[in-house]
Amino acid sequence: MKKLSGKKIKEDPLYQECLEKAEGNEIRALAIYRYRTSDQQKTIGEDLDQKEKWPMLAPLIILYSLGTIGVLALVFGFLASRLNWW
């Protein structure tokens, strides 16, 4: 995180927004401002869609496919027993 002087921070529009949310409390506003700027530094350059979406997509597709095949097998088995297909 880059260092900013107190004067530059107070001129920053993000700090002004944080000051409004902190209801004029400068210490709380500064804490919110530092939290939000550190959060922005971490997410710069990361492709969050690729990071989060694909690791969970494969297990879900496998589970849904197995569930669908299982339900179809149960229905087929039930109908086969009722209609004397065996």
ZISUL-V943928 format. One record per residue. RES is the residue in one letter. PHI is phi in degrees with one decimal (NA if undefined). OMEGA is omega in degrees with one decimal (* if undefined). BURIAL is I if it has 24 or more other ideal C-beta (glycine too) atoms within 12 Angstrom, else O. Layout:
BEGIN
res=RES phi=PHI omega=OMEGA burial=BURIAL
res=RES phi=PHI omega=OMEGA burial=BURIAL
END
This chain:
BEGIN
res=M phi=NA omega=-178.4 burial=O
res=K phi=-80.0 omega=-178.9 burial=O
res=K phi=-82.1 omega=175.2 burial=O
res=L phi=-123.0 omega=177.1 burial=O
res=S phi=-73.3 omega=-179.0 burial=O
res=G phi=-58.7 omega=-179.4 burial=O
res=K phi=-68.9 omega=179.7 burial=O
res=K phi=-68.1 omega=179.4 burial=O
res=I phi=-62.7 omega=-176.6 burial=I
res=K phi=-68.0 omega=177.6 burial=O
res=E phi=-89.2 omega=-177.8 burial=O
res=D phi=-69.3 omega=178.8 burial=O
res=P phi=-62.2 omega=177.5 burial=O
res=L phi=-65.3 omega=177.6 burial=I
res=Y phi=-65.3 omega=178.8 burial=I
res=Q phi=-63.0 omega=177.0 burial=O
res=E phi=-64.7 omega=178.4 burial=O
res=C phi=-65.7 omega=178.8 burial=I
res=L phi=-65.6 omega=176.3 burial=I
res=E phi=-65.8 omega=179.7 burial=O
res=K phi=-67.9 omega=-179.6 burial=O
res=A phi=-85.3 omega=177.4 burial=O
res=E phi=57.0 omega=174.9 burial=O
res=G phi=88.3 omega=179.3 burial=O
res=N phi=-78.1 omega=-173.1 burial=O
res=E phi=-69.0 omega=-179.5 burial=O
res=I phi=-67.2 omega=178.6 burial=O
res=R phi=-66.5 omega=178.3 burial=O
res=A phi=-62.5 omega=179.3 burial=I
res=L phi=-66.4 omega=177.8 burial=O
res=A phi=-64.5 omega=178.2 burial=O
res=I phi=-63.3 omega=-179.5 burial=I
res=Y phi=-61.7 omega=-179.8 burial=I
res=R phi=-65.2 omega=178.1 burial=O
res=Y phi=-63.6 omega=-177.7 burial=O
res=R phi=-68.1 omega=179.3 burial=O
res=T phi=-72.5 omega=177.5 burial=I
res=S phi=-69.5 omega=177.7 burial=O
res=D phi=-64.5 omega=179.6 burial=O
res=Q phi=-67.6 omega=180.0 burial=O
res=Q phi=-66.7 omega=-178.7 burial=O
res=K phi=-70.8 omega=-174.3 burial=O
res=T phi=-87.9 omega=179.1 burial=O
res=I phi=-68.7 omega=176.6 burial=O
res=G phi=89.5 omega=178.9 burial=O
res=E phi=-98.0 omega=174.9 burial=O
res=D phi=-97.6 omega=-172.9 burial=O
res=L phi=-67.6 omega=178.0 burial=O
res=D phi=-62.2 omega=-179.1 burial=O
res=Q phi=-67.4 omega=-177.9 burial=O
res=K phi=-68.3 omega=-172.7 burial=O
res=E phi=-97.4 omega=-170.3 burial=O
res=K phi=-74.1 omega=-170.0 burial=O
res=W phi=-71.7 omega=178.5 burial=O
res=P phi=-62.2 omega=179.8 burial=O
res=M phi=-92.2 omega=-176.2 burial=O
res=L phi=-71.5 omega=-178.3 burial=O
res=A phi=-61.9 omega=178.4 burial=O
res=P phi=-62.2 omega=178.9 burial=O
res=L phi=-66.4 omega=178.6 burial=O
res=I phi=-62.8 omega=179.1 burial=O
res=I phi=-63.3 omega=-179.1 burial=O
res=L phi=-64.4 omega=178.8 burial=O
res=Y phi=-64.7 omega=178.8 burial=O
res=S phi=-64.6 omega=178.3 burial=O
res=L phi=-63.1 omega=178.2 burial=O
res=G phi=-64.6 omega=179.3 burial=O
res=T phi=-64.8 omega=178.7 burial=O
res=I phi=-63.6 omega=178.7 burial=O
res=G phi=-63.0 omega=179.0 burial=O
res=V phi=-64.8 omega=177.9 burial=O
res=L phi=-62.4 omega=178.2 burial=O
res=A phi=-65.3 omega=178.0 burial=O
res=L phi=-64.1 omega=179.4 burial=O
res=V phi=-64.9 omega=178.6 burial=O
res=F phi=-61.9 omega=178.5 burial=O
res=G phi=-61.9 omega=179.0 burial=O
res=F phi=-63.4 omega=179.7 burial=O
res=L phi=-65.0 omega=179.8 burial=O
res=A phi=-64.0 omega=179.7 burial=O
res=S phi=-72.5 omega=-179.1 burial=O
res=R phi=-74.8 omega=-176.1 burial=O
res=L phi=-100.2 omega=177.8 burial=O
res=N phi=54.0 omega=178.3 burial=O
res=W phi=-82.9 omega=-176.2 burial=O
res=W phi=-92.7 omega=* burial=O
END
